[in-house]
């Protein structure tokens, strides 16, 4: 991994993979929904869409035609903490990808007509989301856990906000958030030796700098959110605070998540789905943010089985609080983590994602050996301490379904009372 800076201070991270014929190129920006005010909510994602809608040199169709014409792909995504614009192409086409993406990044026109059309597209995206209860419940759990903190906002934003955004609103937000200091360019794969000259030519004259906007760490709220919707199933999420990206306990957290609901051999999946057939989908996941994290359990089940699924979930969690993981679960979890880490190195896009995110969010790049050693170093006692610490407070809950009776009946301090013994 090579780290460089352009003449304007913009950071570049490069990972050469000479055996490949592909190259992935990404522009990472430290701007996500957590950087928005309530009135701005949805603007980061709107900008991500608008950058594909045409520049002085290229129409939206030109952009699509160019990438189709070179057999490459171009896309973007917005998260709570960053946005990434990226392309994956054959090595010989990298100059074209850099040229078009930099043009989109700096010279998008934000025409009112295109903005009106794209607003319609995003409103449809919001409607689609609200029609998908197993997606919607994950937005609700963030609101239950973080309340009015920006980490509780949806990435898509609200209909009222989208209707207010103008081309100038978008430009002003970009001026505020798209600072040189908040941008990283990541390239991985088979790229030419002249890559830095190419990037200097396209990005070196960017001069938007300014003071860093402060972000407040969230306070976990353990709230309850219910969305009434006629559905065949109840969709439920339960959340507890997790670990931030810089937390030393992050690997213990991932191993705990793996054992509880991170895969088909996990306790929740085996007990609730395989053994009892009470849910088609039951799993857990951990979201790590810069300064905080969230551990979440999800289950979708028929209304008449909801009480039983919740009861079993609490039994499984209480068992882990009291007894910890088994040596076999720890071993299996470590092998799973090591496997996904190594397998993730086999494509230029996953490597570009890794170095881009590491530079933007951490400012450091642990080697694979370091990461493997950290995974290996986690003990059963580490996981047990973390479990007791996390589960010593009330949890947040969210549900989408026809009735909130089952979720209202849950004592949200039930772990707190059992883990304090």
Secondary structure, DSSP 8 states (H G I E B T S, - for coil): -EEEE-TT--EEEEEE-TT-SEEEEEEEES--GGG--GGGTTHHHHHHHHTTS-BSS--HHHHHHHHHHTT-EEEEEE-SS-EEEEEEEEGGGHHHHHHHHHHHHHHB---HHHHHHHHHHHHHHHHHHHT-HHHHHHHHHHHHHHTTSGGGS-SS--HHHHHH--HHHHHHHHHHH--GGGEEEEEEES--TTHHHHHHHHHTT------------------EEEEE---SEEEEEEEEE---TT-TTHHHHHHHHHHHHSSTTSHHIIIIIIIT---SEEEEEEEE-SS-EEEEEEEEEEGGGHHHHHHHHHHHHHHHHHH---HHHHHHHHHHHHHHHHHTTSSHHHHHHHHHHIIIIIS----HHHHHHHHHH--HHHHHHHHHHHTTS--EEEEEES--HHHHTS-TTHHHHHHT-
